[in-house]
Amino acid sequence: MSTSATANAAHDWSATQYLKFKDERTQPARDLLARVPLQNPKTIVDLGCGPGNSTAVLESRYPDAHLVGIDSSPDMIKKAKSTIPHLEFSVQDLNSYEPSKPVDIFYSNAVFQWLGKEERINVIKRLMATQPSGGVFAFQVPDNLDEPSHVLMRETANSGPWATKLQSVGRDTFQSPLEIYDQLKPLSSEVSLFHTSYYHSLENHEAIIEWVKGTGLRPYVDPLEPQEKEAFLKEYLKRLQGAYPSSVDGRVLLKYPRLFVVAIKQ
Ligand SMILES: C[S@@+](CC[C@H](N)C(=O)[O-])C[C@H]1O[C@@H](n2cnc3c(N)ncnc32)[C@H](O)[C@@H]1O
């Protein structure tokens, strides 16, 4: 099951919606970069750079490197170019992207989950094969498909009048840590994996919807008519209110597990 390409073609991402939770979304980018061991990389590519928030994190650590951001979303690239005009950004799909010269660090924060299961591992291996020895391929992906936020999204999709329309919507599960290790180790001198759960304190249950509207909810609500979308969101909110208790200050804690991988090219 992979609807990401279709969803991207029909409905572009919204940089504005995505950036509503900029700090929370950028923290894993910093945590991933902290585990990259290179001190003086010459060339870095931010794969799926979005609005440039992850690229800015790279630039602050490596101000002298040649830094490039690519993303398949025109809206994201427009925002990245206007925010960091001195860096190089271009609209490119990871499935067809070829680097023009060897890249010391391929870095990708919260992107590979959007590619189909086979596609993503093939893209990673294809790009790693072009890297010099000692180069780094570092990526982070959400591991939240079993969290109530995503289980309830699927349940809402399956149980309403929109069920037929949404029957093929959903993200492919990600490879397990062992599968990733087994796929990347033949190309790597070292493959490090780690897992972190963030707990984001959000204003209320509606804020969970605002969060996922920028990412995982898009393929579910984009195909719906305005009235259907409103009914879907109402039903989804009701389910979220039942699953996430309010905290002492009336806010809601959104658990957000993420998987990190840092591979060093052999
Ligand atoms: C969750 S955002 C991550 C943005 C940024 N890297 C960050 O750290 O916040 C995911 C990004 O992946 C991009 N994306 C999804 N599929 C892609 C593909 N096949 N090729 C390139 N970019 C893709 C989307 O357009 C979106 O900007």
Ligand as a Chemical Component Dictionary entry (heavy atoms), coordinates in Angstrom:
data_LIG
# 
_chem_comp.id                   LIG 
_chem_comp.type                 NON-POLYMER 
_chem_comp.pdbx_formal_charge   0 
_chem_comp.three_letter_code    LIG 
# 
loop_
_chem_comp_atom.comp_id 
_chem_comp_atom.atom_id 
_chem_comp_atom.alt_atom_id 
_chem_comp_atom.type_symbol 
_chem_comp_atom.charge 
_chem_comp_atom.model_Cartn_x 
_chem_comp_atom.model_Cartn_y 
_chem_comp_atom.model_Cartn_z 
_chem_comp_atom.pdbx_ordinal 
LIG C1  C1  C 0  7.570  15.574 7.387  1  
LIG S1  S1  S 1  8.304  16.569 6.141  2  
LIG C2  C2  C 0  9.996  16.708 6.702  3  
LIG C3  C3  C 0  10.583 18.065 6.430  4  
LIG C4  C4  C 0  11.939 18.348 7.079  5  
LIG N1  N1  N 0  12.966 17.429 6.614  6  
LIG C5  C5  C 0  11.929 18.339 8.592  7  
LIG O1  O1  O 0  12.904 17.902 9.185  8  
LIG O2  O2  O -1 10.967 18.786 9.224  9  
LIG C6  C6  C 0  8.400  15.376 4.856  10 
LIG C7  C7  C 0  8.873  15.953 3.537  11 
LIG O3  O3  O 0  9.144  14.875 2.659  12 
LIG C8  C8  C 0  8.852  15.306 1.349  13 
LIG N2  N2  N 0  8.717  14.132 0.480  14 
LIG C9  C9  C 0  7.779  13.147 0.559  15 
LIG N3  N3  N 0  7.968  12.250 -0.432 16 
LIG C10 C10 C 0  9.062  12.668 -1.124 17 
LIG C11 C11 C 0  9.761  12.172 -2.267 18 
LIG N4  N4  N 0  9.364  11.045 -2.878 19 
LIG N5  N5  N 0  10.822 12.865 -2.729 20 
LIG C12 C12 C 0  11.233 14.013 -2.116 21 
LIG N6  N6  N 0  10.606 14.539 -1.031 22 
LIG C13 C13 C 0  9.540  13.874 -0.549 23 
LIG C14 C14 C 0  7.575  16.109 1.528  24 
LIG O4  O4  O 0  7.319  16.949 0.436  25 
LIG C15 C15 C 0  7.845  16.842 2.834  26 
LIG O5  O5  O 0  8.383  18.126 2.624  27 
# 
loop_
_chem_comp_bond.comp_id 
_chem_comp_bond.atom_id_1 
_chem_comp_bond.atom_id_2 
_chem_comp_bond.value_order 
_chem_comp_bond.pdbx_ordinal 
LIG C1  S1  SING 1  
LIG S1  C2  SING 2  
LIG S1  C6  SING 3  
LIG C2  C3  SING 4  
LIG C3  C4  SING 5  
LIG C4  N1  SING 6  
LIG C4  C5  SING 7  
LIG C5  O1  DOUB 8  
LIG C5  O2  SING 9  
LIG C6  C7  SING 10 
LIG C7  O3  SING 11 
LIG C7  C15 SING 12 
LIG O3  C8  SING 13 
LIG C8  N2  SING 14 
LIG C8  C14 SING 15 
LIG N2  C9  SING 16 
LIG N2  C13 SING 17 
LIG C9  N3  DOUB 18 
LIG N3  C10 SING 19 
LIG C10 C11 SING 20 
LIG C10 C13 DOUB 21 
LIG C11 N4  SING 22 
LIG C11 N5  DOUB 23 
LIG N5  C12 SING 24 
LIG C12 N6  DOUB 25 
LIG N6  C13 SING 26 
LIG C14 O4  SING 27 
LIG C14 C15 SING 28 
LIG C15 O5  SING 29 
# 
